[in-house]
Protein backbone atom coordinates (compact mmCIF):
# COMPACT_ATOMS: atom_id res chain seq x y z
CA UNK A 1 0.00 0.00 0.00
CA UNK A 2 1.01 3.60 -0.48
CA UNK A 3 2.95 5.07 2.41
CA UNK A 4 4.35 8.56 2.86
CA UNK A 5 6.32 9.09 6.04
CA UNK A 6 7.49 12.58 6.98
CA UNK A 7 10.33 13.25 9.40
CA UNK A 8 12.67 16.02 10.46
CA UNK A 9 10.30 18.38 12.20
CA UNK A 10 11.04 20.02 15.52
CA UNK A 11 11.62 23.25 17.37
CA UNK A 12 13.87 25.84 15.76
CA UNK A 13 14.65 29.48 16.50
CA UNK A 14 13.62 32.25 14.11
CA UNK A 15 16.17 32.55 11.34
CA UNK A 16 17.12 28.90 11.66
CA UNK A 17 16.91 26.02 9.22
CA UNK A 18 15.34 22.58 9.04
CA UNK A 19 15.19 19.83 6.47
CA UNK A 20 12.08 17.71 6.26
CA UNK A 21 12.05 14.33 4.54
CA UNK A 22 9.19 12.33 3.09
CA UNK A 23 9.96 8.68 2.41
CA UNK A 24 7.63 7.13 -0.13
CA UNK A 25 6.72 3.52 -0.82
CA UNK A 26 4.00 1.47 -2.47
CA UNK A 27 3.92 3.32 -5.78
CA UNK A 28 6.24 4.18 -8.64
CA UNK A 29 7.83 7.31 -7.21
CA UNK A 30 9.24 8.59 -10.50
CA UNK A 31 5.80 8.76 -12.09
CA UNK A 32 4.41 11.38 -9.74
CA UNK A 33 4.84 14.97 -8.78
CA UNK A 34 5.29 15.42 -5.05
CA UNK A 35 4.01 18.31 -2.96
CA UNK A 36 4.49 19.74 0.48
CA UNK A 37 1.60 21.32 2.36
CA UNK A 38 1.28 22.85 5.80
CA UNK A 39 -1.59 23.43 8.17
CA UNK A 40 -2.16 25.56 11.23
CA UNK A 41 -5.03 24.64 13.58
CA UNK A 42 -8.23 26.32 12.48
CA UNK A 43 -6.95 27.11 9.00
CA UNK A 44 -7.07 25.35 5.67
CA UNK A 45 -4.16 23.25 4.51
CA UNK A 46 -1.83 25.43 2.42
CA UNK A 47 0.25 24.31 -0.55
CA UNK A 48 3.93 25.06 0.08
CA UNK A 49 5.28 23.78 -3.21
CA UNK A 50 5.41 21.05 -5.82
CA UNK A 51 8.29 19.27 -7.48
CA UNK A 52 7.47 17.52 -10.72
CA UNK A 53 8.60 14.23 -12.16
CA UNK A 54 9.45 15.98 -15.40
CA UNK A 55 11.68 18.92 -16.29
CA UNK A 56 8.99 21.40 -15.23
CA UNK A 57 10.32 23.91 -12.72
CA UNK A 58 9.46 23.46 -9.08
CA UNK A 59 6.68 25.74 -7.88
CA UNK A 60 6.51 27.53 -4.54
CA UNK A 61 3.98 29.50 -2.59
CA UNK A 62 4.77 33.20 -2.52
CA UNK A 63 5.14 33.06 1.25
CA UNK A 64 8.11 30.67 1.07
CA UNK A 65 9.73 31.54 -2.26
CA UNK A 66 13.42 32.25 -1.84
CA UNK A 67 13.54 30.61 1.60
CA UNK A 68 12.34 27.05 0.98
CA UNK A 69 13.63 24.54 -1.57
CA UNK A 70 12.07 21.24 -2.55
CA UNK A 71 14.25 18.45 -3.91
CA UNK A 72 13.78 14.78 -4.63
CA UNK A 73 16.08 11.77 -4.68
CA UNK A 74 14.49 9.23 -6.99
CA UNK A 75 17.07 6.60 -5.98
CA UNK A 76 15.79 6.81 -2.40
CA UNK A 77 12.10 7.47 -3.17
CA UNK A 78 12.36 10.54 -0.96
CA UNK A 79 11.35 14.16 -1.30
CA UNK A 80 12.86 16.88 0.86
CA UNK A 81 11.79 20.32 2.04
CA UNK A 82 14.78 22.51 2.87
CA UNK A 83 13.63 25.43 5.00
CA UNK A 84 15.85 28.43 5.65
CA UNK A 85 15.32 31.79 7.33
CA UNK A 86 12.42 30.34 9.27
CA UNK A 87 9.82 32.67 10.74
CA UNK A 88 7.31 32.13 13.55
CA UNK A 89 4.55 32.16 10.93
CA UNK A 90 6.09 29.04 9.38
CA UNK A 91 4.96 27.11 12.45
CA UNK A 92 2.62 24.37 11.24
CA UNK A 93 2.22 20.67 10.66
CA UNK A 94 3.90 19.87 7.36
CA UNK A 95 2.55 17.14 5.11
CA UNK A 96 3.74 15.56 1.89
CA UNK A 97 1.35 14.43 -0.80
CA UNK A 98 1.87 12.48 -3.97
CA UNK A 99 0.26 13.26 -7.29
CA UNK A 100 -2.29 10.49 -6.77
CA UNK A 101 -3.67 12.23 -3.68
CA UNK A 102 -2.12 10.20 -0.88
CA UNK A 103 -1.00 12.04 2.25
CA UNK A 104 1.56 11.43 4.93
CA UNK A 105 0.80 11.75 8.64
CA UNK A 106 2.57 15.08 9.01
CA UNK A 107 5.45 16.42 11.06
CA UNK A 108 5.30 19.40 13.40
CA UNK A 109 7.54 22.40 12.82
CA UNK A 110 7.63 25.05 15.53
CA UNK A 111 9.57 28.27 15.02
CA UNK A 112 9.99 30.06 18.32
CA UNK A 113 12.62 31.67 20.51
Rosetta silent file (secondary structure, phi, psi, omega in degrees, C-alpha in Angstrom):
SEQUENCE: XXXXXXXXXXXXXXXXXXXXXXXXXXXXXXXXXXXXXXXXXXXXXXXXXXXXXXXXXXXXXXXXXXXXXXXXXXXXXXXXXXXXXXXXXXXXXXXXXXXXXXXXXXXXXXXXX
SCORE:     score description
SCORE:     0.000 S_00000001
   1 L     0.000  159.553 -179.662    0.000    0.000    0.000 S_00000001
   2 L   -69.662  131.566  174.570    1.013    3.602   -0.478 S_00000001
   3 E  -134.255  136.022  173.400    2.951    5.069    2.414 S_00000001
   4 E  -129.053  119.703 -174.293    4.349    8.555    2.862 S_00000001
   5 E  -122.711  111.348  178.759    6.325    9.087    6.044 S_00000001
   6 E   -86.113  151.039  175.139    7.488   12.582    6.980 S_00000001
   7 E  -155.090  167.274  175.459   10.327   13.252    9.398 S_00000001
   8 L   103.830   -3.985  179.213   12.667   16.021   10.464 S_00000001
   9 L   -71.077  170.920  178.895   10.296   18.378   12.205 S_00000001
  10 E   163.006 -165.281  179.734   11.044   20.019   15.518 S_00000001
  11 E   -99.297  131.090 -179.881   11.617   23.249   17.366 S_00000001
  12 E  -141.357  148.712  178.864   13.870   25.843   15.757 S_00000001
  13 L   -77.934  153.579  174.929   14.648   29.483   16.504 S_00000001
  14 L   -53.640  137.307 -176.817   13.623   32.245   14.115 S_00000001
  15 L    89.955   -8.955 -178.525   16.173   32.546   11.342 S_00000001
  16 L   -82.323 -175.681 -177.123   17.117   28.897   11.660 S_00000001
  17 L  -131.763  153.206  173.070   16.905   26.018    9.216 S_00000001
  18 E  -145.922  153.715  171.380   15.340   22.582    9.040 S_00000001
  19 E  -123.341  119.942  174.747   15.192   19.832    6.468 S_00000001
  20 E   -94.861  147.446  176.487   12.079   17.712    6.264 S_00000001
  21 E  -122.916  150.140  174.353   12.049   14.335    4.543 S_00000001
  22 E  -134.443  108.069  179.722    9.190   12.326    3.087 S_00000001
  23 E   -90.692  126.402 -174.605    9.960    8.681    2.411 S_00000001
  24 E  -110.095  147.012  175.029    7.629    7.130   -0.134 S_00000001
  25 E  -155.260  162.373  176.185    6.722    3.522   -0.824 S_00000001
  26 L    87.667    4.337  175.718    3.997    1.468   -2.466 S_00000001
  27 L  -154.100  167.101 -179.386    3.922    3.316   -5.775 S_00000001
  28 L   -80.589  100.168 -170.831    6.243    4.183   -8.639 S_00000001
  29 H   -56.314  -40.633 -173.923    7.830    7.306   -7.210 S_00000001
  30 H   -70.301   -9.558 -178.522    9.243    8.589  -10.499 S_00000001
  31 H   -89.057   -5.816 -171.016    5.796    8.759  -12.089 S_00000001
  32 L  -127.761  142.131  163.890    4.409   11.383   -9.740 S_00000001
  33 L   -66.539  153.977  178.395    4.842   14.973   -8.783 S_00000001
  34 E  -128.410  139.226 -177.386    5.293   15.423   -5.048 S_00000001
  35 E  -126.404  153.544  170.217    4.011   18.306   -2.962 S_00000001
  36 E  -113.047  137.239  175.004    4.494   19.740    0.483 S_00000001
  37 E  -125.816  165.663  172.345    1.599   21.316    2.364 S_00000001
  38 E  -143.371  155.331 -177.690    1.279   22.850    5.797 S_00000001
  39 E  -145.289  133.667  173.836   -1.589   23.434    8.174 S_00000001
  40 L  -105.442  141.557 -179.857   -2.156   25.557   11.230 S_00000001
  41 L   -52.105  131.572  177.969   -5.025   24.637   13.583 S_00000001
  42 L    87.065   -2.594  179.617   -8.229   26.316   12.479 S_00000001
  43 L  -122.018  161.539  177.859   -6.948   27.109    9.003 S_00000001
  44 L   -71.500  153.496  176.026   -7.073   25.346    5.665 S_00000001
  45 L   -66.700  134.250 -174.344   -4.156   23.254    4.511 S_00000001
  46 E  -111.254  134.417  176.008   -1.830   25.431    2.424 S_00000001
  47 E   -73.834  124.585  177.013    0.246   24.311   -0.553 S_00000001
  48 E   -89.324  -44.014  179.014    3.929   25.055    0.084 S_00000001
  49 E   177.681  167.199 -177.580    5.281   23.785   -3.206 S_00000001
  50 E  -136.874  133.140  172.372    5.412   21.047   -5.820 S_00000001
  51 E  -111.899  133.363 -173.055    8.293   19.271   -7.484 S_00000001
  52 L   -94.125  165.333  176.959    7.471   17.515  -10.716 S_00000001
  53 L   -94.980   13.493  177.843    8.598   14.229  -12.161 S_00000001
  54 L  -124.478 -165.763  178.998    9.449   15.984  -15.401 S_00000001
  55 L   -86.618    8.945  176.548   11.676   18.925  -16.287 S_00000001
  56 L   -63.189  142.240 -178.863    8.987   21.401  -15.229 S_00000001
  57 L   -68.149  147.979  177.284   10.319   23.913  -12.719 S_00000001
  58 L   -66.590  142.197 -178.980    9.464   23.459   -9.079 S_00000001
  59 E  -110.562  145.570 -178.509    6.683   25.745   -7.881 S_00000001
  60 E  -133.244  149.410  170.186    6.505   27.525   -4.542 S_00000001
  61 L   -66.209  148.486 -179.189    3.983   29.504   -2.586 S_00000001
  62 L   -56.954  -35.279 -175.238    4.765   33.195   -2.522 S_00000001
  63 L   -67.398  -18.293 -177.192    5.137   33.063    1.254 S_00000001
  64 L  -119.499   -6.613 -175.779    8.110   30.675    1.071 S_00000001
  65 L   -59.566  132.312 -178.629    9.725   31.538   -2.264 S_00000001
  66 L    89.606  -13.896  179.402   13.415   32.251   -1.844 S_00000001
  67 L  -114.771  -34.141 -178.389   13.537   30.605    1.602 S_00000001
  68 E  -108.281  147.379  176.209   12.341   27.050    0.981 S_00000001
  69 E  -135.369  132.758  175.847   13.629   24.545   -1.567 S_00000001
  70 E  -104.432  135.084  175.554   12.074   21.241   -2.552 S_00000001
  71 E  -137.200  164.926  177.825   14.249   18.454   -3.912 S_00000001
  72 E  -139.315  145.545  174.839   13.776   14.778   -4.628 S_00000001
  73 E  -118.400  100.360 -176.250   16.083   11.772   -4.680 S_00000001
  74 L   -67.580  -22.886  178.213   14.495    9.226   -6.988 S_00000001
  75 L   -72.824  -21.248  179.757   17.071    6.596   -5.981 S_00000001
  76 L  -111.477    3.090 -177.296   15.787    6.812   -2.402 S_00000001
  77 L    50.795   47.157 -174.707   12.097    7.465   -3.173 S_00000001
  78 E  -135.274  139.751  173.444   12.358   10.538   -0.964 S_00000001
  79 E  -117.333  143.822 -175.629   11.349   14.158   -1.297 S_00000001
  80 E  -120.196  151.584  170.905   12.859   16.883    0.858 S_00000001
  81 E  -124.949  109.053  178.907   11.794   20.315    2.035 S_00000001
  82 E   -93.121  119.400 -175.727   14.780   22.509    2.868 S_00000001
  83 E  -117.028  120.459  178.795   13.628   25.431    5.004 S_00000001
  84 L  -119.460  164.485  177.892   15.854   28.430    5.653 S_00000001
  85 L    48.162   48.963 -175.174   15.316   31.794    7.333 S_00000001
  86 L   -65.966  144.638 -179.308   12.415   30.338    9.267 S_00000001
  87 L  -119.976  156.919  177.162    9.820   32.668   10.738 S_00000001
  88 H   -54.957  -32.483 -179.629    7.311   32.128   13.548 S_00000001
  89 H   -73.481   -4.615  172.200    4.547   32.163   10.929 S_00000001
  90 H   -83.392   -6.187  178.247    6.088   29.036    9.376 S_00000001
  91 L   -61.051  125.226 -176.495    4.959   27.110   12.455 S_00000001
  92 E  -177.421  170.942  165.150    2.622   24.373   11.243 S_00000001
  93 E   -89.556  128.515 -177.754    2.218   20.672   10.655 S_00000001
  94 E  -104.620  132.737 -177.365    3.904   19.870    7.358 S_00000001
  95 E  -122.891  146.806  166.810    2.549   17.138    5.106 S_00000001
  96 E  -105.782  155.124 -177.326    3.744   15.559    1.891 S_00000001
  97 E  -144.266  137.093  175.724    1.348   14.434   -0.798 S_00000001
  98 E   -93.346  169.674 -175.695    1.873   12.483   -3.966 S_00000001
  99 L   -66.634  -10.452  176.548    0.261   13.261   -7.291 S_00000001
 100 L   -93.153    0.185  174.528   -2.290   10.492   -6.768 S_00000001
 101 L    95.651    9.792  177.944   -3.671   12.232   -3.684 S_00000001
 102 L   -86.292  145.008 -177.437   -2.125   10.204   -0.883 S_00000001
 103 E  -117.356  151.112  167.656   -0.999   12.041    2.253 S_00000001
 104 L   -83.750 -177.719 -176.139    1.561   11.434    4.929 S_00000001
 105 L   -87.137  -14.733  177.465    0.800   11.747    8.635 S_00000001
 106 L    95.400  155.129  175.383    2.570   15.083    9.010 S_00000001
 107 E  -138.776  136.358 -174.515    5.453   16.418   11.059 S_00000001
 108 E   -82.534  132.189  171.939    5.296   19.398   13.402 S_00000001
 109 E  -119.261  124.502  178.442    7.535   22.400   12.817 S_00000001
 110 E  -122.772  123.376  179.213    7.635   25.051   15.528 S_00000001
 111 E  -110.145  109.639 -174.813    9.571   28.274   15.023 S_00000001
 112 L  -159.466  148.787  175.529    9.992   30.064   18.323 S_00000001
 113 L   -94.053    0.000    0.000   12.620   31.666   20.505 S_00000001
